[in-house]
Amino acid sequence: MKRFALATALIALSSAVAFAQNLLPNAQQVFFGATGQVLSLGFVYTYVPGTTTPKLTWQDSAMTVPNTNPITLDANGQARIWASGTYRQVVNDSLGNLVWDQITQTGIVGPTSSTNNEIVLWGSTDGGTVKNGANVAVTHTGNFSLAGQFASPTGSAANFLATSNFTGATTGAALLDVMGTTSTPDVTQNPVAVWQKWSNSPAVVGTSSTTYTSIIHTASANNTRATAGFFEAQENGTWGGVGSNPFVEGVRAHGTVNGVLGAGYGVICSALENPGATHTFLIGCEGETHSVSTDATTTFSNSAFSTSFNAISTGTKKVNSAYMVNPFTGLTQQFIYGFYIPTGSPTSPVSDSAFKSEAATVWGLDLSHAPGITFGGIGLPNGVAAIRIMNGATSATLNSMTLDSANELNIGIEPNDVRLGTGVALVGAATKGFVMIPMGATPTGAPVAVTSGYGAIYIDSTLHKLCMNDTNGGAGWRCL
């Protein structure tokens, strides 16, 4: 049978937990005020939703004896109200003060099963959704299961609009709550659902959470996936110019410190592997940016950009870094790389610069406080410019130092650079104002490690003379 008020069904449920058999729902509805008092001699008005046009209800299930409108509640706040469809329900107390003005509809039947201290509430057989006409609190210490679709007073389950990335089906949802509609969006900052917990847990491991959501993935097919929680915020507003564009946030999480010397973590992402398991990928957090309109360029604009991760500091004091590896290595295992860009397949994941800075910083790269470096400050491949410096006109970067394939160190602005071959050493003595060249035995023939068109010099350790060789002249070594 079709019931009108959610309160009656919930009262029946609270009475059913101790019995395996079903209880017959109350034949009369009971109405309560904001503080839980019975609405003795109150009034119930029923209208067509969104209007003040009266809509008929009945005193009997056959819907042959109509109710008055308004319905006057008895001294116990009770009345027999049978109905069909959706109504605007306005309830006043005996003095005419408004208690609630809500949209409600038929569709609740009594509990169809109640075993093992578990209440199961099913939706109606007419396919309608269940809407509460008042704020009803139910206290229950056992398991409370909902099967059917529930909607908020200001909306309807039928108003659910799937976003482009929603791949499920609403018909199978155990709980569906919609606030606002596509034609009449909600204009408040009120949430659809609220959970709050005041915790004084002394535990130092595990979690003390407001909500817990889990999904157990058992499919073995290739590339199947499961998501414990999915959040999506879609922006359908209109751009109002630079600095005025609307934006949405898929997830916002705050870890707020109110005490002294506390620790706040906005989000902790963990990819865990239990003993005995093996992994192909284990990724704590992944940032994804899906751009389909325009390609980004190497010229950055802070008025319009795209990035997979964006760090911001909003307080009144400086913070240590935009990105940091946790320094408590005594509690964790080491990383092999602090920051890593792989080669990628089929193309490199980065097209221009592995690291770029346009900020006015003190250091571009500071390794001066890293005494633990044991091999080299910077490692680079052979044949590429180790250092390129912007020219005075800021029109081009010029190669300033390279180690070529002959293992000659090229220093200076190409092509007029200085090349130092293997075994050559120049030692500067700043206090004496000159360059010292090491002495050696007399070479045989022309210098073999000098490119054609260049000359070479050395100091003969026997003759104690400065010797030179012009590779183009072919005259061999000449000593002064």
Helices and strands as residue ranges (DSSP letters): H 6-16, E 29-30, E 43-47, E 71-72, E 78-79, E 86-92, E 98-105, E 113-115, E 118-122, E 130-131, E 143-147, E 150-151, G 157-159, G 170-172, E 385-390, E 397-403, E 409-411, E 418-420, E 427-429, E 434-436, E 439-440, E 455-460, E 465-470, E 477-479
